[in-house]
Amino acid sequence: MSMRIFLLGCALGATLSAAGQAGNRDLSFLVGAGASHAVRNLHVDASDRIYVTGEFTTFNGMPALRTVRLLPTGSTDPTWLGSQNTGVDGPVRGSALQSNKRLLIGGLFSNVQGVARNNLARLDSNGALDPTFQVGMGASNEITGISEANGRIAITGYFSHYNGTPVPTYAVLTSSGALDPSFSYPSSVPLTRCVLVRPNHQVYVGGSFNLFGGAAAGRLVRLLANGSRDTSFHTSVGFNGPVEVLLEQPDGKLLVGGSFTTYNGQPAVRIARLLANGNLDPTFTPGAGANSTVRALALDGQGRIVVGGQFTTFDGASQPFLVRLLPNGVRDHPTFVVGSGLNGNPHAAAHQSNGKIVLGGVFTQYQGLNAGRILRLLTDPCMPANAPVLQSAFTGSCPGDTVLLTATGTLNQSAQWTWYTGSCGGTVVGQGAQLKTVLAGPTTFWARGTGGCAGPCASLVVVPPADTLAPVPNLANLPTVTGLCEVSLAAPPYATDACAGLLVGTTNGPGTITAPGSHNVVWTYTDPSGNASQQTQQYVVFGLANAVLVDSTTVPEVTLSSSHNSLQASYQWLRCDSAYAPIPDAVTRFWMPAKTGVYAVRVEESGCVDTSDCVAFVQQGIGFPEYRTAPIYLVSVNGKLVVRTEMGVLLAGTLTLFDAWGRRVFTGEVSSDRPELDFQPPFGMYLFQWSSPSGSVYAPQRMVHVRH
């Protein structure tokens, strides 16, 4: 049978005593930072999931707008939809979990998940708003407590109307959210603080009232299913102070907590147990009781009672805000030890199926350790694990390689090994005998046995391997890059690093090099650890190497040419003495100027342009005096060239033959006895020169057409 949970308010704190001691914090309850503000209510379902409601807006740093559901381990249940569409827009002060896992919530709010709901709503089993639960105008003011049994719902708070109908500070509803028409109310308005619906639909109402329906009522009454007072429940004078919390045991006895000190004139110091007829239970003997208000009660499967409240002592002994009682009301000591206990009120307490105690409130510490307003305590002593032996091994020799941590030892009654960073019990980074992780730098890990009880920690400092190897270039030598007039930076080369893998080279060299000559570009490869290697690549820029060459062997004109010889180049001769004006039709590499002038040639290839230096040229002709009294000419006889003279006799002399470009092609001796030339030129036009041994020269001013 699931235990009912009753809540009130305050805060806690934490310090570990002997490992495995009942009352110690359960370190396997992984709630992290917990709730950002007060936890008011806790409920545990048959699957040991925990429903938490209150005033918080985040849980463990994530949005949780006043409701959250935890898995049995304490981690947030991702399937819970309670925070969708802004969640609940105001504090949840009371709640109750129905058997079908629907959660009733009450408080001081006007909107739930984007839908108008005044101070009361019901969430479906997945946390979404239940549209079948219709409250109309709802409660006119804050609801502070809710109880439900077998479909009947009771609420209490500061309201005076429900859905427009006048009611006292409590009301009974049907399962659909409407006022129960079969339930009646007294004419007077008692100031109630808590309600409890019994399985038979009777209702306990507690508070600070002395009268109920005009009759004496010492702050507690039991009502029949129709709302009338149950006269078989004899409270007589009743309690002398307010009743804050009620819990019915499976045997029908009623546990009552509050700020009273007597019941019907008998000592009952802030806690009492009543029999079914309303009398004090004589078998319940809490002694001097609590020294301040009791606000939370929970019952475990062995009948032991967890009591929380504003007290710091119970029955004269130090019990800061928390105590567990045996079924007879006696303080459970030394079995259940809270040590320095909480630093504030717990508003709610509940038990999971394994008997572990879950507490919620406004506390921030338990036994000196941080506790974000929710924690779980061990219920029974056990034998924890000893401190484990920790070892580490890396999968490689690089800083980013995975390290495998291993914990060995005997768990005893601890459930598992839990790993931490920051401190023992600090940030949980894993569970189990092994942990794989990647380190950014030297890290200290702690591990201990946790679960049923927590053992001592062992620690291990793990230092990742250092990377000291520089990257190795993929090519032993980078290829030389050449270009005409300019060369662009090549695609970056690569290097391979033992830890970082493939790296791209970087350089601060220019993107384009235009200066002729050889240039060295340095590529650098740097790995994440700062190790670097370099490689030099040669870049060669070729110019057009353009200059004017003068061939003075040509006759009668001299031939000019560009020193740059390329079939892909274009040429243009220029007149330097006419502002570098282009010479029409002078567009070949070789060119014979017709007159004196100052000339240069411009060459262009592959987008590269170069203009030569200027050359001064004076037209001179061949420069030989003419010997016209003895004209000489050439004829072709039997395929050979023969020299003839108009005088009839060919004197001995030297004959020089030039081609049409003025280039010397033959020089030989001729005479009347040997007029034939040893040289047989190809077809074409030729110039020739003859000179006698005495120095006479005959130089014709015409060209001779040689044919065969």
Secondary structure, 3 states (H helix, E strand, C coil): CCCCCEECCCCCCECCCCCCCECCECCCCCCCCCECCCEEEEEECCCCCEEEEECCCEECCEECCCEEEECCCCCECCCCCCCHHHCECCCEEEEEECCCCCEEEEECCCEECCEECCCEEEECCCCCECCCCCCCCCECCCEEEEEEECCEEEEEECCCEECCEECCCEEEECCCCCECCCCCCCCCCCCEEEEEECCCCCEEEEECCCEECCEECCCEEEECCCCCECCCCCCCCCECCCEEEEEECCCCCEEEEECCCEECCEECCCEEEECCCCCECCCCCCCCCECCCEEEEEECCCCCEEEEECCCEECCEECCCEEEECCCCCECCCCECCCCCECCCEEEEEECCCCCEEEEECCCEECCEECCCEEEECCCCCCCCCCCEEEEEECCCCCCCEEEEEEECCCCCCCEEEEEECCCCCEEEEECCEEEEECCCCEEEEEEEECCCCCCCEEEEECCCCCCCCCEECCCCCCCEEEECCEECCCCCEEEECCCEEEECECCCCCEECCCEEEEEEEEEECCCCCEEEEEEEEEEECCCCCEEEECCCCCCCEEEECCCCCCCEEEEEEHHHCCEECCCCCCCEECCCCCEEEEEEEEECCEEEECCCEEECCCCCCCCCCCCCCEEEEEECCEEEEEECCCCCCCEEEEEEECCCCEEEEEEECCCCCECCCCCCCEEEEEEEECCCCCEECCCCCEEECC
